[in-house]
């Protein structure tokens, strides 16, 4: 069978793109013919992963509201759609949905429903009819957690064709030398780590304020960048936390083994359902690092982080509760560390995700 992963953009930055890339790479390494079509702002050559996998990059005219405006995606799909048995489209991505709608494709469709559209209300108003068509058109709908499938108002009438397939990754191999260099900056300290874009739904002001309720031995490193960086720097100064909270900027993939290896505990302080899963949690699990996360209603975040096993979950927006949970996890660290590692091995390995998706494809063709 021949598969096309459709949606989002290149280079790989966000969770949706990472899942597309990992599926394309993983399935093609198993000998399944699996390609990926995405858009980028600069014209890109085709990337040959191996004899069974390619990444086609078409040029976009612009990026608006987190969506690539790429008419070239429509024309490409029209020319090549007949060569695929299954098109696996990743949502939310209005451009990918439009390309599929206008392509004339008659084969099987798998819809990977990563999240509802929450922050772009105007975009959702325009996109809603196309989204309804896509949900009806899909032969199977994949969600990243049971909770998100059950809670999404847009999937309530199609539960019978939905199935959960948790995101899986290859374990991160900690870099001892890089970790030691980071730890040397914080001798004798308990190092908390958080990674993500500096945007409202990540809840970073809540996390920064939580540091006021923790002993001085706790230090916080935040990896990432974004439009709220200036506000966060101002908050750190206002709360007199300059010596305890450090904004590291964007961390590329090559630095992650050092930071995950160096930290004692990972914190995901997100406050909105826009955080649908939290891949950073399973990256931390793979390094044996417990997680403190939040119980966002309808989100899969607290399902990923099993409360009392791989860490603790607290109500979103509560700095005191966040600080208390951090101290509780550190007080029982060996048990939570082992629980995090086991949670990863049991639920979130890449090969499990690949096998589940492959079996879904086999059932369709």
Secondary structure as GFF3:
##gff-version 3
##sequence-region A 1 365
A	DSSP	beta_strand	2	9	.	.	.	ID=ss1
A	DSSP	alpha_helix	15	29	.	.	.	ID=ss2
A	DSSP	beta_strand	33	40	.	.	.	ID=ss3
A	DSSP	beta_strand	47	50	.	.	.	ID=ss4
A	DSSP	beta_strand	53	59	.	.	.	ID=ss5
A	DSSP	beta_strand	62	64	.	.	.	ID=ss6
A	DSSP	beta_strand	67	69	.	.	.	ID=ss7
A	DSSP	alpha_helix	71	80	.	.	.	ID=ss8
A	DSSP	three_ten_helix	81	83	.	.	.	ID=ss9
A	DSSP	beta_strand	86	91	.	.	.	ID=ss10
A	DSSP	alpha_helix	94	102	.	.	.	ID=ss11
A	DSSP	beta_strand	108	113	.	.	.	ID=ss12
A	DSSP	alpha_helix	121	137	.	.	.	ID=ss13
A	DSSP	beta_strand	140	143	.	.	.	ID=ss14
A	DSSP	alpha_helix	146	151	.	.	.	ID=ss15
A	DSSP	three_ten_helix	159	161	.	.	.	ID=ss16
A	DSSP	beta_strand	162	164	.	.	.	ID=ss17
A	DSSP	alpha_helix	176	183	.	.	.	ID=ss18
A	DSSP	three_ten_helix	184	186	.	.	.	ID=ss19
A	DSSP	beta_strand	190	195	.	.	.	ID=ss20
A	DSSP	three_ten_helix	200	202	.	.	.	ID=ss21
A	DSSP	alpha_helix	204	210	.	.	.	ID=ss22
A	DSSP	three_ten_helix	211	213	.	.	.	ID=ss23
A	DSSP	beta_strand	218	223	.	.	.	ID=ss24
A	DSSP	alpha_helix	229	238	.	.	.	ID=ss25
A	DSSP	beta_strand	245	249	.	.	.	ID=ss26
A	DSSP	alpha_helix	253	262	.	.	.	ID=ss27
A	DSSP	beta_strand	265	267	.	.	.	ID=ss28
A	DSSP	alpha_helix	279	286	.	.	.	ID=ss29
A	DSSP	beta_strand	290	294	.	.	.	ID=ss30
A	DSSP	alpha_helix	301	304	.	.	.	ID=ss31
A	DSSP	beta_strand	311	314	.	.	.	ID=ss32
A	DSSP	alpha_helix	319	331	.	.	.	ID=ss33
A	DSSP	alpha_helix	333	347	.	.	.	ID=ss34
A	DSSP	alpha_helix	350	364	.	.	.	ID=ss35
###
